[in-house]
Every structure is written in C-alpha cells, then in structure tokens.
C-alpha cells in the first residue's frame, strides 16, 4: 500500500483548521507549502465579516480575532504575502499559497 503524502497533507490541514490547531496550520502553510483552499478560509475565526477575504486584504483592514493566538494572527497576516491560485494539492480548487521571499 503506497502512502499518498498529498492526501495525508490535506487531511492534516483540514483537521488542524477544524480543530483550531493554528501552529500546525501555520507550519503546513509556510514550511511545507500546503495551500489553503478558500472553503477553509471562510471558517477562520474573525469578528468582522466581509464580502470575501480578498476585499478585506485589498482594503488593508485589520481582521479582529476572537483569539489572541499568535499563530492564528501570523497566519492571517501572511495572506497579504501569498498568491491566489489553483491549488494542485486540492484538486485545483482556488485558494492561497504562501510565497517565501
């Protein structure tokens, strides 16, 4: 039985987002290059609601969090330095992929 690392990374990313394991999400996103599909971006905790995440980022509006978790704040700040694209690892769903400068 061959282990599909791409599928495993999807499962870990999905589980981490749903269980608010922000340190794991941050590491998967920045170190391992696993993108975050838009369907998961909309469930990230925030107080302000926008039409979409792009609108919030384009207006440079600060997103107020329900949590003071450092990893979640860092993750949200990285979307400004990320690329909106088709994510091959998510069956070509659109989402953000971190660009390491």
C-alpha positions in Angstrom: 0.0 0.0 0.0 1.5 3.3 -1.1 1.2 6.3 1.2 -0.1 9.3 -0.7 1.7 12.3 1.0 -0.5 14.8 -0.8 -3.7 13.2 0.6 -2.2 13.0 4.0 -1.2 16.7 4.0 -4.8 17.6 3.0 -6.2 15.5 5.9 -3.8 17.1 8.4 -4.5 20.6 7.1 -8.3 20.1 7.2 -8.2 18.6 10.7 -5.9 21.3 12.0 -8.2 24.1 10.7 -11.4 22.5 12.0 -9.7 21.8 15.5 -8.1 25.3 15.6 -4.6 23.9 15.8 -3.1 27.1 14.4 0.6 26.2 14.9 0.2 23.1 12.7 -1.7 25.1 10.1 1.0 27.7 10.1 3.8 25.2 9.7 2.0 23.3 6.9 1.3 26.5 5.1 4.8 28.1 5.4 7.3 25.3 5.8 5.6 22.5 3.8 3.9 24.7 1.2 0.4 23.3 1.6 -2.1 25.8 0.3 -5.3 26.7 2.0 -8.5 26.4 -0.2 -11.0 29.2 0.0 -13.6 26.9 1.6 -11.4 26.8 4.7 -10.5 30.4 4.7 -14.1 31.4 5.4 -14.2 29.3 8.6 -11.2 31.0 10.2 -12.4 32.9 13.3 -12.8 36.6 12.9 -15.1 39.3 14.3 -15.5 41.5 11.2 -17.4 39.9 8.3 -16.5 40.9 4.8 -17.9 40.0 1.4 -14.8 37.9 0.9 -11.2 37.7 2.1 -9.9 39.5 -0.9 -11.9 42.6 -0.1 -10.6 42.7 3.4 -7.0 42.3 2.2 -7.3 44.8 -0.6 -8.7 47.4 1.8 -5.9 46.6 4.3 -8.5 46.3 7.0 -7.4 44.7 10.2 -9.2 41.5 11.0 -10.1 41.3 14.7 -9.8 37.8 16.1 -11.7 36.1 18.8 -8.4 34.6 19.9 -5.2 36.1 21.0 -3.4 33.1 19.5 0.0 34.2 18.0 -0.1 31.5 15.3 -3.5 32.5 14.1 -2.6 36.2 13.9 0.6 35.3 12.0 -1.3 33.0 9.6 -3.8 35.8 8.7 -1.1 38.3 8.2 0.6 36.0 5.7 -2.3 36.1 3.3 -1.1 39.6 2.1 2.2 37.9 1.1 0.5 34.9 -0.6 -0.6 34.1 -4.0 -4.2 33.4 -5.1 -4.1 30.4 -7.4 -5.3 27.0 -8.3 -4.0 24.6 -5.7 -3.0 21.3 -7.3 -2.9 19.6 -4.0 -6.6 20.4 -3.5 -7.8 19.1 -6.9 -7.2 22.5 -8.5 -9.5 24.3 -6.0 -8.7 28.0 -5.7 -7.0 29.3 -2.5 -3.9 30.9 -1.2 -0.3 29.5 -1.4 2.5 31.1 0.6 5.2 32.8 -1.3 8.5 32.5 0.6 10.5 35.7 -0.1 
